[in-house]
Amino acid sequence: MKLSPNIRGGLLMVAAMASFTTNDTLTKAVSAEMNIGQILLLRGVFALALIGALAVHRDALRPLKSLLIRPVALRGIGEIGGTLTFLTAISHMPLANAAAIFQALPLVITFGAAIVFGEPVGWRRWLAISAGFVGVLVVVRPGMAGFSQYALLALASVAFCAVRDLATRSIPGHLPSVFIALLTTVTVTSAGAVVLVPLGGWTPPSAKAVGLLALAAVFVLIGYQCIIQALRSGDISAVAPFRYFALLWAIGLGYLVFGDRPDLPMVIGAAIIVSSGLYTLYRERIRNKLRPAATASSLPPDGL
């Protein structure tokens, strides 16, 4: 049976979220053995080999001088900050809780697009954004029992990734997405090397840890390919809601691998965040019907 473009795109998005969440799970498993800097450095070496080979295969390499623009620099800063804060967060808190907080990213991007680019946001979407932030507070639960300071790092990661994605919108379309992904991998790997010593230095890794990080790099590449194909297969408004499957994958893998059980505040907060995000996407779809169609950026919305 031939699948419609939107169904195919939705299934690819689910696969992308599964791949990215598996990468997070493998990284969290290794974090007990080595610091975040070493993890980024080792995983980055494997990712560089994979993405570099793909870039060469697709003839996507471009002169380095083409990257000397402000949006690329901002994207790099956002990617480095988002990666460091998120990996530190999931190393010290349940994967599902960090994933629930991260689901606020589309809301923050909508907020940022209104502030930075002056994109119109109606009162209904402002209410949805406000409700989503309330959901984040329920998950973070500041000042209450169960509060973790590392939840604030997960929230900081959302802010950094919003900067990354907003900057991506301003990157010229003639730069291939694979080339941008390669640059992202180089910057994050370099950041791992820079923070390696301050975070405790090099620890001789076990063969198991190296294998898990190599596998994590493979899942990052799979996720990257799936999300690009998902956004190219169907309508973005139809495909984007499937991003929220990342939360289900995080809950399942967190329970199976680490024995984490989501508590009631986390479930309630996550439900509020997801509902707000879905409503925001619904309103965005209605707004898009009232204006001429625009082509989406070919760059990936998720970094490596």
C-alpha angles and dihedrals in degrees: 000000000000113000122224116247092252094050091047090048091049093051091048090051090052089051090049092052090048090052095048092046091049088052089053091048093051091046092050090050091054094045091082089064104041141015125264093256092057091045092053092046097049096040089045093056090057092043091050091055092050099042092040092054090048092049091051091046091053093042088237099142115119135182112284090232088069088068095056094102132111098246091056091050092049091048090052092050091048092048094049094046093044094049096047095047096043095047091047089050096051090046090065106028138045113288093230093055092052090045091051091054090047091057086075089073096096089052092050090048091052089050092047094047089055092050100038103032099025092237111172115254117185125219092260092059091044088056090048091051090049091049090050091054089051087055090052090053090051090054094042092041097192114208093011136103110280094033114146123195087215089067085070088058089053088052090049088052089057090054093049092048091049088056088049095051095043090050089049090062089063097050111108113259093230090074107090117239091233090056090052089048090052091051090049091053092049093051095046092046090049090049089054090054091049096051095038097094097040089052094053108291132251121334118192102251123224120241088248092056092049090049092050092050091048088051090048090055090052091052090049090055092047091049091049092052093045095051093049091050090045093055091045095047103054143013111294091228090056097042101040097072089064087071087082090070084081087077092053091048090049092051092048097045092042090056097042098044105029103019092240115163116198112234126219098265090051092051093046093046092047091050091052092048094048093045091050092048093049092049091049090052089048092053090046089054091052091048091050090055089059096055136051115281116263128200116244123235114269091222119104117256091215125063129215 
